[in-house]
């Protein structure tokens, strides 16, 4: 059997698709790829500006309120940054947008910065320290 090649996408359930789509585009710079609408749900699929993995935002017509990272399922979703300098730029960018965040926190493999989207879904930025 062939090994899995890469991470392809994540789909996040949101309470207000238009609000979340605008936030992911404006705050994170995601590029809208396509939309879908069905009797069960509406969705917007985003790509990173440079390609790679996708992020889907889905509004189900029967959505339960509130995100809880302690419920079995998604704890958080992390995005890669290229350097500590890029981490600081993102920290400044999030602050300028009025988004509360943890600031860069040193962890053994690098740095992490935690924040939340409009539905309270936990997101983070991560810089991997170069390996020796």
Secondary structure, DSSP 4 states (H G I P E B T S, - for coil): -PPP----EEEEE-S-HHHHHHHHHHHH--EEEEEEE-SSEEEEEEE-TT-S-EEEEEEETTPPS---TTSSS---EEEE-SSHHHHHHHHHHHHHTT--B---EEETTEEEEEEE-TT--EEEEEEEPPP-
